[in-house]
Amino acid sequence: MTNIEGPIHIVGIGGMHMSAIAQLLHEQGELVSGSDLEQSAITRNLTAMGVTVFGDHMPENLGNARCVIATAAVGNENPEIAEAYRRGLPVLERPAVIAELMKGKRVIAVAGSHGKTTTTSLIAFILSQAGLQPMYLIGGESRDLGGNASWGSGDICVVEADEYQRAFHAYEPDIAVITNVDPDHLDLYGTPAAYEEAFLTFAQRLKARGKLLAGTGNTGAARVAKAAQGNFTVETYGVEKSCTWQAAKLELNKSGASFTVVRNGSVLGEIALSIPGQYAVENTLAAAAVCTGEGIPFATIRKAAERFQGAKRRFEHLGEPGGVLIIDEYAHHPSEVRAVLTAARTRFPERRIIGIHQPHTYSRIAYLWKSWLSCWNGLDALVVLETYAARETPTSGRGAEDLAKNISGLTTSYAADFPTAVEQATTLAQPGDVIMLIGAGSVTEVGPLLLEKLS
């Protein structure tokens, strides 16, 4: 592999994409080490595999590395990056490494503001169930596949194509899926138009005679599909009759959802899902369209979709201590929150639902402020945790406490830390209620605290 010569050191190895790279390189017999300030289940799993993981960033951590791979979250001032440059070692970025790892494979790349992790997971799961042993790199842990990456032995690679810092522009897929395009990462892109343009650029990087699949129930994805031009075909999917792939006879109920897959007016068959929400139907339809195109029989697709549990932290049931159901949910954009709460209300029409939301970055609160104030329909009460800063430094105004004070229409409170959030939520909760953890940051750590407190 060009420039990727072991031993290899990965800075920020605990991140979902970076840990996937580490696992793939380790599977290929490379000597891999890495560092991350936050120790987690991911870093513990890597250690168990035989990858050396350091809990700090120090020059000596590089050991005898011949190559360094760095996450976008670290800069040149990082001690390990600075040491790599001092030694004259190549410092590679995540997208370029993933593009290199996928060389020689038939690439299915799934992009979108929301739903890409679940859709990528389902495509990889269907292909695995069909015996094709795909390579995959997923931006979340698949409950069905048992992880987020595998080298596989087949000739297909399924990759979650992340738009952060235009990472997906490094890929040249054979099939590109765009689930939706809703303004996000505007701290980097600046404007919704620039963000949408990045998806158009991604679509137009398709290989000759490739295929673009776009979810046209979303206006942003529909505009991209209409504007995309190149030596590739464009197919659409959604609930509308005008789509190439339609989810017809859609029924959303307490059990999940059921629908009929229709391609260009021809019925392929019915699928019943245990995962709730129209967004789950649309993600499944996208996966079915991709896998049908790869020659997978519909019966195999249906069976895999009906068994599919989804990625971790996507409407994941953690337990029901004291009759209070606790659900862990990754949603961190108003559009995602709105869709998830709609699904929750369909699944639990007679139960009270209490949310514990941890905002993800100060900038996302600010540029989506009005949407954050109006996306909570379906909740009976909301606890807003202190903001998960991620790559940002705290800024005044438009913080978690400010958000809690401005949301109207339901009981809302602010919690500065996890114990306070647990105390507030459990004081509100009664047997039969549902508590949903909502956010992409460390709010998931509240789950075990709630389980202990309520039991």
Secondary structure, DSSP 8 states (H G I E B T S, - for coil): -TT--SSEEEETTTSHHHHHHHHHHHHTT--EEEE-SS--HHHHHHHHHT-EEESS--GGGGTT-SEEEE-TT--TTSHHHHHHHHHT--EEEHHHHHHHHTTTSEEEEEE-SSSHHHHHHHHHHHHHHTT---EEEEEEEETTTTEEEE--SSSEEEEE---GGGGGGG---SEEEE-------HHHH-SHHHHHHHHHHHHTT--TTEEEEEETTSHHHHHHHHH--SSEEEEEEESSTTSSEEEEEEEEETTEEEEEEEETTEEEEEEEESS-SHHHHHHHHHHHHHHHHTT--HHHHHHHHHH---BTTSSEEEE-GGG-EEEEE---SHHHHHHHHHHHHHH-TTS-EEEEE--B-HHHHHHTHHHHHS--TT-SEEEEE--B-TTS---SSSSHHHHHHH--SSEEEEESSHHHHHHHHHHH--TT-EEEEE-SSGGGGHHHHHHHHH-
